[in-house]
């Protein structure tokens, strides 16, 4: 018959094995998450750069159109 101490020892051994197995499975996931965070950061920077570029281009083109409209005397009623 198993005693209370036997059960505690078994529980301790099982806990150690499970924790070791979990660690083995989690380590690659940590690496994947780190890589994913770096990729997301790079994508965010690229998107910000694109938005800045196209916003600048839009403002420049809008100014050119306004200058042309002004030169030709074209006016539009405001909404």
C-alpha positions as CSV (number, residue, x, y, z in Angstrom):
1,X,0.0,0.0,0.0
2,X,1.3,3.4,-0.9
3,X,1.8,5.9,1.9
4,X,1.2,9.7,1.9
5,X,4.9,10.2,1.5
6,X,5.0,7.9,-1.5
7,X,2.2,9.9,-3.2
8,X,4.0,13.2,-2.5
9,X,7.2,11.8,-4.1
10,X,5.3,10.6,-7.1
11,X,3.6,13.9,-7.4
12,X,6.9,15.7,-7.2
13,X,8.4,13.5,-9.9
14,X,5.4,13.9,-12.2
15,X,5.5,17.7,-11.6
16,X,9.2,17.9,-12.5
17,X,8.7,15.8,-15.7
18,X,5.7,17.9,-16.8
19,X,7.5,21.2,-16.1
20,X,10.5,20.0,-18.1
21,X,8.3,18.9,-21.0
22,X,6.5,22.2,-21.0
23,X,9.8,24.1,-21.0
24,X,10.9,22.1,-24.0
25,X,7.7,23.0,-25.8
26,X,7.7,26.7,-24.8
27,X,11.2,27.6,-25.7
28,X,10.6,27.4,-29.5
29,X,7.4,29.4,-29.1
30,X,9.3,32.2,-27.3
31,X,11.7,32.4,-30.3
32,X,8.7,32.5,-32.7
33,X,7.0,35.3,-30.7
34,X,10.2,37.3,-30.6
35,X,10.6,37.0,-34.4
36,X,7.0,37.9,-34.9
37,X,7.3,41.0,-32.8
38,X,10.4,42.1,-34.8
39,X,8.5,41.5,-38.0
40,X,5.5,43.4,-36.8
41,X,7.7,46.3,-35.7
42,X,9.4,46.4,-39.2
43,X,6.0,46.3,-40.9
44,X,4.7,49.1,-38.8
45,X,7.8,51.2,-39.7
46,X,7.3,50.5,-43.4
47,X,3.6,51.4,-43.2
48,X,4.4,54.6,-41.5
49,X,7.1,55.4,-44.1
50,X,4.6,54.8,-46.9
51,X,1.9,56.8,-45.3
52,X,4.3,59.8,-44.8
53,X,5.4,59.5,-48.4
54,X,1.9,59.4,-49.9
55,X,0.6,62.1,-47.6
56,X,3.5,64.4,-48.7
57,X,2.8,63.5,-52.4
58,X,-1.0,64.2,-51.9
59,X,-0.3,67.6,-50.3
60,X,2.1,68.6,-53.0
61,X,-0.3,67.5,-55.8
62,X,-3.2,69.3,-54.1
63,X,-1.2,72.5,-53.9
64,X,-0.3,72.2,-57.6
65,X,-4.0,71.7,-58.5
66,X,-5.0,74.7,-56.4
67,X,-2.4,76.8,-58.2
68,X,-3.6,75.7,-61.6
69,X,-7.3,76.3,-60.6
70,X,-6.3,79.8,-59.3
71,X,-4.4,80.6,-62.5
72,X,-7.3,79.5,-64.7
73,X,-9.8,81.3,-62.5
74,X,-11.7,78.1,-61.7
75,X,-13.7,78.2,-58.5
76,X,-15.9,75.6,-56.9
77,X,-18.7,76.3,-54.4
78,X,-17.9,75.0,-51.0
79,X,-20.1,72.3,-49.5
